[in-house]
């Protein structure tokens, strides 16, 4: 926690000095895994299945970013990914199986063992393809919003996009077959003290074609180096 605080504090100096820039990372899992420079798994069972990330079992292993991201009005974090649900595997009910998916920002990257291994300390979407397509944006133990999209909305792959402005979050859900789109925006003051982006869900959930654009919170060593540079640049500007 102290490391993140240091990173965020120095990052504000870096940003104000004009040295900060956003980065974009992408992952399509085409090689049967993920780039370990960008992503890691918290839990025992995450894997690439059907060319996409799957948490695999009730442990709901989390795919999380290696780096943490800063969010603000000036530096919004944009996360997009394609969500689909696999077939049930039951020959008597071959349709898409019922399951729940999670996508979060401001996350610790860990699982909450007291809450069915959902993301711990995160602002995250809870996306059901059953229960009338019940979809919500949750912080620990309460919902920022709750909506029903209808089960049919999630029969096809859905492109989910979250833009996190720090005090406001915009979510867009687009059915990639019908192009039906739902857009929502919500104010939130939730802070976990962390900045990881997380993906998980039940056995049948598949996350693919992930793209994340945002400003990375430096590690303490990097932050100190950049902070010193920022102070030096600021001093030069003042002397001029």
KEZA-328770 format. One record per atom (N, C-alpha, C): residue in three letters; x, y, z. Coordinates in steps of 0.2 Angstrom, whole numbers, plus 5000, padded with zeros to 4 digits. Atoms other than C-alpha are relative to their C-alpha. Layout:
BEGIN
SITE residuo east north   up
SITE     ALA    X     Y    Z
...
This chain:
BEGIN
SITE residuo east north   up
SITE     UNK 5004  4994 5000
SITE     UNK 5000  5000 5000
SITE     UNK 5004  5006 5000
SITE     UNK 4996  4994 5000
SITE     UNK 5014  5012 5004
SITE     UNK 5003  5001 4994
SITE     UNK 4997  5000 5006
SITE     UNK 5022  5008 4988
SITE     UNK 4996  5004 4995
SITE     UNK 5004  4997 5005
SITE     UNK 5007  5013 4978
SITE     UNK 4999  5007 5002
SITE     UNK 5000  4993 4998
SITE     UNK 5005  5029 4988
SITE     UNK 5006  5004 4998
SITE     UNK 4994  4996 5003
SITE     UNK 5023  5034 4984
SITE     UNK 4999  5001 4992
SITE     UNK 5001  4999 5007
SITE     UNK 5019  5030 4966
SITE     UNK 4995  5005 4998
SITE     UNK 5005  4995 5002
SITE     UNK 5003  5040 4965
SITE     UNK 5002  5007 5002
SITE     UNK 4998  4994 4998
SITE     UNK 5011  5054 4974
SITE     UNK 5005  5003 4995
SITE     UNK 4995  4997 5005
SITE     UNK 5026  5056 4963
SITE     UNK 4997  5000 4993
SITE     UNK 5003  5000 5006
SITE     UNK 5016  5052 4948
SITE     UNK 4996  5007 4999
SITE     UNK 5003  4993 5001
SITE     UNK 5006  5068 4951
SITE     UNK 5005  5005 4998
SITE     UNK 4995  4996 5002
SITE     UNK 5022  5077 4950
SITE     UNK 5002  4999 4993
SITE     UNK 4998  5001 5007
SITE     UNK 5027  5069 4934
SITE     UNK 4995  5002 4995
SITE     UNK 5005  4998 5005
SITE     UNK 5011  5072 4926
SITE     UNK 4999  5007 5000
SITE     UNK 5000  4993 5000
SITE     UNK 5011  5090 4931
SITE     UNK 5006  5003 4996
SITE     UNK 4994  4998 5004
SITE     UNK 5028  5092 4923
SITE     UNK 5000  4998 4993
SITE     UNK 5001  5001 5007
SITE     UNK 5022  5086 4907
SITE     UNK 5004  4994 4997
SITE     UNK 4996  5005 5002
SITE     UNK 5032  5070 4907
SITE     UNK 4996  4993 5000
SITE     UNK 5004  5006 5000
SITE     UNK 5018  5057 4909
SITE     UNK 4997  4999 4993
SITE     UNK 5003  5001 5006
SITE     UNK 5011  5048 4894
SITE     UNK 4996  4993 5001
SITE     UNK 5004  5006 4999
SITE     UNK 4998  5034 4892
SITE     UNK 5003  4995 4996
SITE     UNK 4998  5006 5004
SITE     UNK 5002  5017 4886
SITE     UNK 4994  4996 4998
SITE     UNK 5005  5005 5002
SITE     UNK 4992  5004 4877
SITE     UNK 5002  4993 5000
SITE     UNK 4998  5007 5000
SITE     UNK 4993  4985 4880
SITE     UNK 4994  4996 4997
SITE     UNK 5006  5004 5003
SITE     UNK 4983  4972 4870
SITE     UNK 5002  4993 5001
SITE     UNK 4999  5008 4999
SITE     UNK 4981  4953 4872
SITE     UNK 4994  4997 4997
SITE     UNK 5005  5004 5004
SITE     UNK 4972  4941 4860
SITE     UNK 5000  4993 5002
SITE     UNK 5000  5007 4997
SITE     UNK 4978  4925 4868
SITE     UNK 5002  4995 4994
SITE     UNK 5000  5005 5006
SITE     UNK 4982  4918 4850
SITE     UNK 5006  4995 5001
SITE     UNK 4995  5005 4999
SITE     UNK 4998  4909 4856
SITE     UNK 4999  4995 5005
SITE     UNK 5002  5004 4995
SITE     UNK 4989  4900 4869
SITE     UNK 5002  5002 5007
SITE     UNK 4999  4997 4994
SITE     UNK 4994  4911 4883
SITE     UNK 5000  5007 5000
SITE     UNK 5000  4993 5000
SITE     UNK 4996  4929 4888
SITE     UNK 5007  5002 5001
SITE     UNK 4993  4997 4999
SITE     UNK 5011  4941 4888
SITE     UNK 5001  5001 5008
SITE     UNK 4998  4999 4992
SITE     UNK 5019  4939 4906
SITE     UNK 5002  5007 5002
SITE     UNK 4998  4993 4999
SITE     UNK 5025  4957 4904
SITE     UNK 4994  5004 5002
SITE     UNK 5006  4996 4999
SITE     UNK 5008  4963 4904
SITE     UNK 4994  4997 5005
SITE     UNK 5005  5004 4996
SITE     UNK 4997  4950 4913
SITE     UNK 5003  4995 5005
SITE     UNK 4998  5006 4995
SITE     UNK 4998  4938 4928
SITE     UNK 4993  4997 5002
SITE     UNK 5007  5003 4997
SITE     UNK 4985  4926 4936
SITE     UNK 5001  4999 5007
SITE     UNK 5001  5001 4993
SITE     UNK 4980  4927 4954
SITE     UNK 4995  4994 5001
SITE     UNK 5004  5005 4999
SITE     UNK 4974  4910 4958
SITE     UNK 5003  4994 4997
SITE     UNK 4997  5007 5002
SITE     UNK 4977  4891 4954
SITE     UNK 4998  4998 4993
SITE     UNK 5002  5004 5006
SITE     UNK 4968  4888 4938
SITE     UNK 4998  5004 4994
SITE     UNK 5001  4996 5006
SITE     UNK 4967  4902 4925
SITE     UNK 5004  4997 4994
SITE     UNK 4997  5002 5006
SITE     UNK 4971  4897 4907
SITE     UNK 4996  5002 4994
SITE     UNK 5003  4998 5006
SITE     UNK 4968  4900 4889
SITE     UNK 4996  4994 4998
SITE     UNK 5004  5005 5002
SITE     UNK 4953  4890 4883
SITE     UNK 4996  5003 4994
SITE     UNK 5004  4997 5006
SITE     UNK 4944  4892 4866
SITE     UNK 5003  5006 4998
SITE     UNK 4997  4994 5002
SITE     UNK 4957  4905 4862
SITE     UNK 4998  5006 5004
SITE     UNK 5001  4995 4995
SITE     UNK 4952  4916 4877
SITE     UNK 5001  4998 5007
SITE     UNK 4999  5002 4993
SITE     UNK 4955  4918 4895
SITE     UNK 4994  4997 5004
SITE     UNK 5005  5003 4996
SITE     UNK 4945  4907 4907
SITE     UNK 5003  4999 5007
SITE     UNK 4998  5001 4993
SITE     UNK 4946  4906 4926
SITE     UNK 4999  4993 5002
SITE     UNK 5000  5007 5000
SITE     UNK 4942  4888 4924
SITE     UNK 4995  4996 5005
SITE     UNK 5004  5004 4995
SITE     UNK 4933  4883 4940
SITE     UNK 4998  5005 5006
SITE     UNK 5003  4996 4995
SITE     UNK 4925  4889 4956
SITE     UNK 5005  5004 5004
SITE     UNK 4994  4996 4997
SITE     UNK 4942  4896 4962
SITE     UNK 4999  5007 4997
SITE     UNK 5001  4994 5003
SITE     UNK 4938  4910 4949
SITE     UNK 5007  5004 5000
SITE     UNK 4993  4997 5000
SITE     UNK 4957  4914 4946
SITE     UNK 4999  5006 4996
SITE     UNK 5001  4993 5003
SITE     UNK 4959  4932 4941
SITE     UNK 5006  5001 4995
SITE     UNK 4995  4997 5004
SITE     UNK 4969  4938 4926
SITE     UNK 5000  5008 5001
SITE     UNK 4999  4993 4999
SITE     UNK 4976  4955 4931
SITE     UNK 5006  5003 4997
SITE     UNK 4994  4996 5003
SITE     UNK 4988  4968 4924
SITE     UNK 5006  4999 5005
SITE     UNK 4994  5000 4996
SITE     UNK 5006  4967 4930
SITE     UNK 5001  5007 5003
SITE     UNK 5000  4993 4998
SITE     UNK 5005  4986 4931
SITE     UNK 4994  5003 5003
SITE     UNK 5005  4997 4997
SITE     UNK 4994  4997 4941
SITE     UNK 4999  5007 4996
SITE     UNK 5001  4994 5004
SITE     UNK 4985  5012 4932
SITE     UNK 4996  5006 5004
SITE     UNK 5002  4994 4996
SITE     UNK 4981  5030 4938
SITE     UNK 4993  5002 4996
SITE     UNK 5006  4998 5003
SITE     UNK 4963  5036 4935
SITE     UNK 4998  5007 5002
SITE     UNK 5003  4993 4998
SITE     UNK 4957  5055 4934
SITE     UNK 4997  5002 4994
SITE     UNK 5003  4996 5006
SITE     UNK 4948  5067 4923
SITE     UNK 5005  5001 4995
SITE     UNK 4995  4998 5005
SITE     UNK 4964  5072 4915
SITE     UNK 5003  4993 4997
SITE     UNK 4997  5006 5003
SITE     UNK 4970  5054 4913
SITE     UNK 4996  4994 5001
SITE     UNK 5004  5005 4999
SITE     UNK 4956  5042 4911
SITE     UNK 5003  4993 4998
SITE     UNK 4998  5007 5002
SITE     UNK 4959  5023 4910
SITE     UNK 4994  4997 4996
SITE     UNK 5005  5003 5004
SITE     UNK 4950  5014 4896
SITE     UNK 5002  4993 4999
SITE     UNK 4999  5008 5001
SITE     UNK 4948  4995 4896
SITE     UNK 4994  4998 4996
SITE     UNK 5005  5004 5004
SITE     UNK 4939  4985 4883
SITE     UNK 5002  4993 4999
SITE     UNK 4999  5007 5001
SITE     UNK 4937  4967 4880
SITE     UNK 4994  4996 4997
SITE     UNK 5005  5004 5003
SITE     UNK 4926  4954 4871
SITE     UNK 4998  4995 5005
SITE     UNK 5003  5005 4995
SITE     UNK 4915  4944 4883
SITE     UNK 4995  4995 4996
SITE     UNK 5005  5005 5002
SITE     UNK 4907  4927 4878
SITE     UNK 4999  4995 5005
SITE     UNK 5001  5006 4995
SITE     UNK 4900  4912 4887
SITE     UNK 5000  4994 4996
SITE     UNK 4999  5007 5004
SITE     UNK 4904  4894 4881
SITE     UNK 4993  4996 5001
SITE     UNK 5006  5004 5000
SITE     UNK 4891  4881 4878
SITE     UNK 5000  4996 5007
SITE     UNK 5001  5003 4994
SITE     UNK 4885  4872 4893
SITE     UNK 5004  4993 5001
SITE     UNK 4997  5006 4999
SITE     UNK 4893  4855 4889
SITE     UNK 4995  4994 5001
SITE     UNK 5005  5005 4999
SITE     UNK 4877  4846 4893
SITE     UNK 4996  4998 4994
SITE     UNK 5003  5002 5006
SITE     UNK 4870  4836 4878
SITE     UNK 4992  5001 5000
SITE     UNK 5007  4999 4999
SITE     UNK 4852  4838 4885
SITE     UNK 4998  5008 4999
SITE     UNK 5001  4993 5000
SITE     UNK 4854  4857 4886
SITE     UNK 5006  5004 4996
SITE     UNK 4994  4998 5004
SITE     UNK 4867  4862 4872
SITE     UNK 5001  5007 4999
SITE     UNK 4999  4992 5001
SITE     UNK 4864  4881 4872
SITE     UNK 5005  5002 5005
SITE     UNK 4995  4997 4996
SITE     UNK 4876  4893 4880
SITE     UNK 4998  5000 5007
SITE     UNK 5001  5001 4993
SITE     UNK 4878  4890 4898
SITE     UNK 4999  5006 5004
SITE     UNK 5001  4994 4995
SITE     UNK 4873  4901 4913
SITE     UNK 5006  5001 5004
SITE     UNK 4994  4999 4996
SITE     UNK 4887  4910 4921
SITE     UNK 5001  5007 5002
SITE     UNK 4999  4993 4999
SITE     UNK 4894  4926 4928
SITE     UNK 5007  5002 4999
SITE     UNK 4994  4997 5002
SITE     UNK 4908  4937 4922
SITE     UNK 5002  5006 5004
SITE     UNK 4997  4995 4996
SITE     UNK 4919  4950 4931
SITE     UNK 5005  5004 4996
SITE     UNK 4994  4996 5003
SITE     UNK 4929  4965 4924
SITE     UNK 5000  5006 5005
SITE     UNK 4999  4994 4995
SITE     UNK 4936  4978 4936
SITE     UNK 5006  5004 4999
SITE     UNK 4994  4995 5000
SITE     UNK 4947  4993 4938
SITE     UNK 5001  5002 5008
SITE     UNK 4998  4998 4993
SITE     UNK 4955  5000 4954
SITE     UNK 5000  4994 5005
SITE     UNK 5000  5006 4996
SITE     UNK 4958  4982 4960
SITE     UNK 5006  4998 5003
SITE     UNK 4994  5003 4996
SITE     UNK 4969  4973 4972
SITE     UNK 5003  4995 4996
SITE     UNK 4997  5006 5004
SITE     UNK 4971  4959 4959
SITE     UNK 4999  4993 5004
SITE     UNK 5001  5006 4996
SITE     UNK 4966  4947 4973
SITE     UNK 4992  4997 5000
SITE     UNK 5007  5002 4999
SITE     UNK 4950  4936 4976
SITE     UNK 4998  5000 5007
SITE     UNK 5003  4999 4993
SITE     UNK 4938  4938 4990
SITE     UNK 4997  4993 5002
SITE     UNK 5002  5006 4998
SITE     UNK 4937  4921 4998
SITE     UNK 4993  5000 5004
SITE     UNK 5007  4999 4996
SITE     UNK 4922  4927 5009
SITE     UNK 4994  5002 4995
SITE     UNK 5006  4998 5005
SITE     UNK 4912  4932 4993
SITE     UNK 5001  4996 4994
SITE     UNK 5000  5004 5006
SITE     UNK 4913  4917 4981
SITE     UNK 5006  5001 4995
SITE     UNK 4994  4999 5004
SITE     UNK 4930  4922 4975
SITE     UNK 4999  5005 4995
SITE     UNK 5001  4994 5004
SITE     UNK 4924  4938 4967
SITE     UNK 5006  5004 5001
SITE     UNK 4994  4995 4999
SITE     UNK 4937  4952 4964
SITE     UNK 5000  5003 5007
SITE     UNK 4999  4997 4994
SITE     UNK 4943  4958 4981
SITE     UNK 5002  5008 4999
SITE     UNK 4998  4993 5000
SITE     UNK 4944  4977 4984
SITE     UNK 5000  5003 4993
SITE     UNK 5000  4998 5007
SITE     UNK 4939  4982 4966
SITE     UNK 4993  5004 4998
SITE     UNK 5006  4997 5003
SITE     UNK 4926  4993 4957
SITE     UNK 4999  4995 4993
SITE     UNK 5000  5005 5005
SITE     UNK 4920  4979 4945
SITE     UNK 4992  4999 4998
SITE     UNK 5006  5002 5003
SITE     UNK 4906  4974 4933
SITE     UNK 4998  4993 5002
SITE     UNK 5002  5007 4999
SITE     UNK 4896  4958 4938
SITE     UNK 4994  4999 4994
SITE     UNK 5004  5001 5007
SITE     UNK 4888  4952 4921
SITE     UNK 4998  4993 5000
SITE     UNK 5003  5006 5001
SITE     UNK 4876  4938 4921
SITE     UNK 4997  4999 4993
SITE     UNK 5003  5001 5007
SITE     UNK 4870  4930 4905
SITE     UNK 4993  4996 5002
SITE     UNK 5006  5003 4998
SITE     UNK 4855  4923 4915
SITE     UNK 4996  5005 5005
SITE     UNK 5003  4995 4995
SITE     UNK 4843  4931 4928
SITE     UNK 4998  5006 4997
SITE     UNK 5002  4995 5004
SITE     UNK 4836  4942 4914
SITE     UNK 5006  5005 4999
SITE     UNK 4994  4996 5002
SITE     UNK 4854  4948 4910
SITE     UNK 5002  5005 5005
SITE     UNK 4998  4996 4994
SITE     UNK 4857  4955 4927
SITE     UNK 5007  5003 5000
SITE     UNK 4993  4997 5000
SITE     UNK 4872  4967 4926
SITE     UNK 5000  5006 5005
SITE     UNK 4999  4995 4995
SITE     UNK 4879  4978 4940
SITE     UNK 5007  5002 5000
SITE     UNK 4993  4997 4998
SITE     UNK 4894  4989 4944
SITE     UNK 5000  5000 5008
SITE     UNK 5000  5001 4993
SITE     UNK 4899  4984 4961
SITE     UNK 5007  5002 5003
SITE     UNK 4995  4999 4995
SITE     UNK 4911  4990 4975
SITE     UNK 4999  4995 5005
SITE     UNK 5001  5005 4995
SITE     UNK 4914  4978 4989
SITE     UNK 4993  5001 5004
SITE     UNK 5006  5001 4996
SITE     UNK 4897  4973 4996
SITE     UNK 4994  5005 4998
SITE     UNK 5006  4996 5002
SITE     UNK 4886  4986 4987
SITE     UNK 5001  5001 4993
SITE     UNK 5000  4999 5008
SITE     UNK 4881  4990 4969
SITE     UNK 4999  5007 4999
SITE     UNK 5001  4993 5002
SITE     UNK 4883  5007 4961
SITE     UNK 4994  5000 4996
SITE     UNK 5006  5000 5004
SITE     UNK 4870  5002 4948
SITE     UNK 4998  4993 4999
SITE     UNK 5003  5007 5001
SITE     UNK 4859  4987 4944
SITE     UNK 4995  5001 4994
SITE     UNK 5004  5000 5006
SITE     UNK 4851  4984 4927
SITE     UNK 4999  4993 4997
SITE     UNK 5001  5006 5003
SITE     UNK 4843  4970 4917
SITE     UNK 5000  5001 4993
SITE     UNK 5000  4999 5007
SITE     UNK 4848  4968 4899
SITE     UNK 4996  4995 4996
SITE     UNK 5004  5006 5004
SITE     UNK 4838  4952 4895
SITE     UNK 5006  4995 4999
SITE     UNK 4996  5006 5001
SITE     UNK 4846  4935 4894
SITE     UNK 5003  5000 4992
SITE     UNK 4999  5001 5007
SITE     UNK 4846  4936 4874
SITE     UNK 5006  5005 4999
SITE     UNK 4995  4995 5001
SITE     UNK 4858  4951 4875
SITE     UNK 5007  4996 5000
SITE     UNK 4994  5004 4999
SITE     UNK 4872  4939 4880
SITE     UNK 5001  4994 4997
SITE     UNK 4999  5006 5004
SITE     UNK 4869  4925 4868
SITE     UNK 5006  5000 4995
SITE     UNK 4994  4999 5005
SITE     UNK 4882  4933 4856
SITE     UNK 5005  5003 5004
SITE     UNK 4995  4996 4996
SITE     UNK 4899  4940 4861
SITE     UNK 4998  5007 5000
SITE     UNK 5001  4993 4998
SITE     UNK 4898  4957 4869
SITE     UNK 5006  5004 5001
SITE     UNK 4994  4996 4999
SITE     UNK 4911  4970 4868
SITE     UNK 4999  5005 5006
SITE     UNK 5001  4996 4994
SITE     UNK 4913  4978 4885
SITE     UNK 5005  5005 5001
SITE     UNK 4995  4995 4999
SITE     UNK 4921  4995 4887
SITE     UNK 4999  5004 5006
SITE     UNK 5001  4996 4994
SITE     UNK 4924  5004 4903
SITE     UNK 5005  5006 5000
SITE     UNK 4996  4994 5000
SITE     UNK 4931  5022 4904
SITE     UNK 5000  5003 5007
SITE     UNK 5000  4998 4993
SITE     UNK 4936  5026 4922
SITE     UNK 5004  5007 5001
SITE     UNK 4997  4993 4999
SITE     UNK 4939  5045 4926
SITE     UNK 5001  5001 5007
SITE     UNK 4998  4998 4993
SITE     UNK 4942  5043 4944
SITE     UNK 4994  5001 5005
SITE     UNK 5006  4998 4997
SITE     UNK 4926  5051 4950
SITE     UNK 4994  4998 4996
SITE     UNK 5006  5001 5004
SITE     UNK 4915  5045 4936
SITE     UNK 5002  4994 4995
SITE     UNK 4999  5006 5004
SITE     UNK 4914  5028 4926
SITE     UNK 4995  5000 4995
SITE     UNK 5005  5001 5006
SITE     UNK 4906  5026 4909
SITE     UNK 5001  4992 4997
SITE     UNK 5000  5007 5003
SITE     UNK 4902  5008 4903
SITE     UNK 4996  4999 4994
SITE     UNK 5003  5001 5006
SITE     UNK 4897  5003 4886
SITE     UNK 5000  4992 4998
SITE     UNK 5001  5008 5002
SITE     UNK 4890  4985 4881
SITE     UNK 4998  5000 4993
SITE     UNK 5002  5001 5007
SITE     UNK 4889  4981 4862
SITE     UNK 5000  4993 4998
SITE     UNK 5001  5007 5003
SITE     UNK 4882  4965 4855
SITE     UNK 5004  5000 4994
SITE     UNK 4996  5000 5006
SITE     UNK 4895  4961 4842
SITE     UNK 4996  4997 4993
SITE     UNK 5003  5003 5005
SITE     UNK 4882  4952 4831
SITE     UNK 4994  5005 4998
SITE     UNK 5006  4996 5002
SITE     UNK 4866  4963 4832
SITE     UNK 5002  5008 5000
SITE     UNK 4998  4994 4999
SITE     UNK 4876  4979 4836
SITE     UNK 4996  5004 5005
SITE     UNK 5004  4997 4995
SITE     UNK 4863  4983 4850
SITE     UNK 5005  5002 5005
SITE     UNK 4996  4997 4996
SITE     UNK 4872  4995 4862
SITE     UNK 4997  5003 5006
SITE     UNK 5003  4997 4994
SITE     UNK 4869  5000 4880
SITE     UNK 5006  5004 5003
SITE     UNK 4995  4996 4998
SITE     UNK 4879  5015 4887
SITE     UNK 4997  5003 5007
SITE     UNK 5001  4997 4993
SITE     UNK 4879  5021 4906
SITE     UNK 5005  5003 5003
SITE     UNK 4995  4996 4996
SITE     UNK 4888  5033 4917
SITE     UNK 4998  5001 5007
SITE     UNK 5002  5000 4992
SITE     UNK 4889  5033 4936
SITE     UNK 5006  5004 5003
SITE     UNK 4995  4997 4995
SITE     UNK 4898  5044 4949
SITE     UNK 5002  4995 5005
SITE     UNK 4998  5004 4994
SITE     UNK 4908  5035 4962
SITE     UNK 5006  5002 5003
SITE     UNK 4994  4998 4996
SITE     UNK 4921  5039 4975
SITE     UNK 5004  4995 5003
SITE     UNK 4997  5005 4997
SITE     UNK 4926  5022 4978
SITE     UNK 5008  5000 4999
SITE     UNK 4993  5001 5001
SITE     UNK 4945  5019 4981
SITE     UNK 5002  4994 5004
SITE     UNK 4997  5006 4997
SITE     UNK 4954  5003 4985
SITE     UNK 5007  5001 5002
SITE     UNK 4993  4999 4999
SITE     UNK 4971  5010 4986
SITE     UNK 5004  4996 4995
SITE     UNK 4996  5004 5005
SITE     UNK 4976  4999 4971
SITE     UNK 4997  5002 4993
SITE     UNK 5002  4998 5007
SITE     UNK 4975  5001 4952
SITE     UNK 5001  4995 4995
SITE     UNK 5000  5005 5005
SITE     UNK 4975  4984 4944
SITE     UNK 4994  5000 4996
SITE     UNK 5006  5002 5004
SITE     UNK 4963  4979 4930
SITE     UNK 5000  4993 5000
SITE     UNK 5001  5007 4999
SITE     UNK 4955  4962 4933
SITE     UNK 4995  4997 4995
SITE     UNK 5005  5004 5004
SITE     UNK 4946  4949 4923
SITE     UNK 4999  4993 5003
SITE     UNK 5001  5007 4998
SITE     UNK 4938  4933 4929
SITE     UNK 4992  4998 4999
SITE     UNK 5007  5003 5001
SITE     UNK 4921  4923 4930
SITE     UNK 5000  4993 5002
SITE     UNK 5001  5007 4999
SITE     UNK 4914  4906 4931
SITE     UNK 5003  4996 4994
SITE     UNK 4997  5004 5005
SITE     UNK 4919  4891 4921
SITE     UNK 4999  5001 4993
SITE     UNK 5002  4999 5007
SITE     UNK 4910  4896 4905
SITE     UNK 5001  5007 4997
SITE     UNK 4998  4993 5002
SITE     UNK 4916  4914 4904
SITE     UNK 5006  5000 4996
SITE     UNK 4994  4999 5004
SITE     UNK 4928  4919 4891
SITE     UNK 5001  5007 4998
SITE     UNK 4997  4994 5001
SITE     UNK 4938  4935 4890
SITE     UNK 5005  5000 4994
SITE     UNK 4996  5000 5006
SITE     UNK 4946  4940 4873
SITE     UNK 5001  5007 4998
SITE     UNK 4999  4994 5004
SITE     UNK 4954  4954 4863
SITE     UNK 5000  5006 5005
SITE     UNK 5000  4995 4995
SITE     UNK 4958  4964 4878
SITE     UNK 5005  5006 4998
SITE     UNK 4996  4994 5001
SITE     UNK 4964  4982 4876
SITE     UNK 5000  5005 5006
SITE     UNK 5000  4995 4994
SITE     UNK 4969  4994 4890
SITE     UNK 5005  5006 4998
SITE     UNK 4996  4994 5001
SITE     UNK 4975  5012 4888
SITE     UNK 5000  5004 5006
SITE     UNK 5000  4996 4994
SITE     UNK 4980  5022 4903
SITE     UNK 5007  5002 5002
SITE     UNK 4994  4998 4997
SITE     UNK 4994  5030 4913
SITE     UNK 5002  4996 5006
SITE     UNK 4998  5005 4995
SITE     UNK 5004  5018 4923
SITE     UNK 5003  5003 5006
SITE     UNK 4997  4997 4994
SITE     UNK 5008  5021 4941
SITE     UNK 5007  4997 5001
SITE     UNK 4993  5003 5000
SITE     UNK 5027  5019 4942
SITE     UNK 5001  4996 5007
SITE     UNK 4997  5003 4994
SITE     UNK 5036  5008 4955
SITE     UNK 5003  5005 5003
SITE     UNK 4997  4995 4996
SITE     UNK 5044  5017 4969
SITE     UNK 5007  5002 4997
SITE     UNK 4994  4998 5003
SITE     UNK 5061  5016 4961
SITE     UNK 5000  5004 4994
SITE     UNK 5001  4996 5006
SITE     UNK 5055  5022 4944
SITE     UNK 4997  5007 5002
SITE     UNK 5003  4994 4999
SITE     UNK 5044  5035 4952
SITE     UNK 5005  5005 5003
SITE     UNK 4995  4996 4997
SITE     UNK 5059  5042 4962
SITE     UNK 5004  5003 4995
SITE     UNK 4996  4998 5006
SITE     UNK 5069  5043 4946
SITE     UNK 4996  5006 4996
SITE     UNK 5004  4995 5004
SITE     UNK 5055  5052 4937
SITE     UNK 4998  5006 5004
SITE     UNK 5001  4994 4996
SITE     UNK 5051  5063 4951
SITE     UNK 5005  5004 5001
SITE     UNK 4994  4996 4999
SITE     UNK 5068  5069 4953
SITE     UNK 5001  5004 4993
SITE     UNK 5000  4996 5006
SITE     UNK 5068  5073 4934
SITE     UNK 4995  5005 4999
SITE     UNK 5006  4996 5000
SITE     UNK 5051  5081 4936
SITE     UNK 5002  5007 5003
SITE     UNK 4998  4995 4995
SITE     UNK 5058  5092 4950
SITE     UNK 5005  5005 4996
SITE     UNK 4995  4996 5004
SITE     UNK 5073  5097 4939
SITE     UNK 4997  5004 4995
SITE     UNK 5004  4997 5006
SITE     UNK 5062  5101 4924
SITE     UNK 4996  5006 5003
SITE     UNK 5004  4995 4997
SITE     UNK 5051  5111 4935
SITE     UNK 5004  5006 5002
SITE     UNK 4995  4994 4997
SITE     UNK 5066  5121 4943
SITE     UNK 5002  5004 4994
SITE     UNK 4997  4996 5006
SITE     UNK 5073  5125 4925
SITE     UNK 4994  5004 4998
SITE     UNK 5005  4996 5003
SITE     UNK 5056  5131 4920
SITE     UNK 4999  5007 5004
SITE     UNK 5000  4994 4996
SITE     UNK 5055  5143 4935
SITE     UNK 5006  5004 4999
SITE     UNK 4995  4996 5001
SITE     UNK 5072  5149 4932
SITE     UNK 5000  5004 4994
SITE     UNK 5001  4996 5006
SITE     UNK 5068  5154 4915
SITE     UNK 4995  5005 5000
